[in-house]
Amino acid sequence: MRLWIFPLLLAFSSCGTLQKMAVRSSSPMFRDSSNKLVRESNWEFFKDSAPGNLKFLEILSLQDPDNTVLLSVLVKGYAGYAFGVHETMALEDALLDKEVSPAKKQAIFFYTRAFDYGLDYLNKKNLTRQDLLSLDETELKKKMDDKLDKDDVSAVLYTAQAWGSLISQQKENIVLVSQINKVKILFDWLCKKDPDIDFGTCDVFFAQYDAIRPRMAGGSPERAEVLYRAVIKKYPHNLLNRVALIQFVYLPGFEKEKYENEAKVLKEEFSKWEDVNRDQLENTSIYKDHQEYNLLNAIAKKRFDMIETNKTKIFEE
């Protein structure tokens, strides 16, 4: 009986090895494919299709749990899905003053999943959860310099984004809120390595960091507006930056006149972005050469429409 068990075990082991090799060799393709996702211009399609793709990548990751390329894609994928879909839908609940927001709960759930994958990634690079929590700024940056390089910047970015978003979505959690400085340390490190990563994400973070903190904690809406204006000028085809300026500066400050001026520009730009005239069998939109912003613009359009629908209620209060 035992004579045939050993060859069978070898066969299963071999299959597992072959599967791992296949996953490992395909990982760069999955990473490159995820980078192409930014060209998707239909928010509803992104919302419906992203979960299946992410689950497929999770299954592959189970076959090769030490594959940091797949882990990096999962961090980015889940953080992007939480931001683009559930945080976007949670915005409407917030505008309507809903006490219970299923979308917010889902955003927290998927940001947590992204953050967990990020912690796993960093742990495989010998940077532990305890390091993130206990080391001071100088020690943490030094250890990041020792253990990480420029190839790790994307994973660090989306781990930091997920962490920061979890804090933003749960401001009642004092322990979590106290960790915001750690998020900034991660951004300081990665933005020094690659200041232009992902269409001005670093600039946007520092603008939002100024916008959402209270003045007594060093925040400044005025400084945030200046930073947003700079990134809008630098990346004029990324309309999400204009919507972020509205969402995080003008709405909290009840600045109706500034909102109306920005809304006018956005309406014109969204009209240009959506102007895909197929009469001559070609895309004639002036945005056709900037399709890397499609998904960001789709998210921006969804959020802007929510704000426009509720603007009377917002500015009357």
PyMOL commands that set and color helices and strands:
alter all, ss='L'
color gray80, all
select helices_A, chain A and resi 2-39+43-63+68-95+102-124+129-134+137-147+150-169+174-177+180-193+201-212+215-217+221-234+240-250+256-274+288-316
alter helices_A, ss='H'
color red, helices_A
deselect
rebuild
show_as cartoon
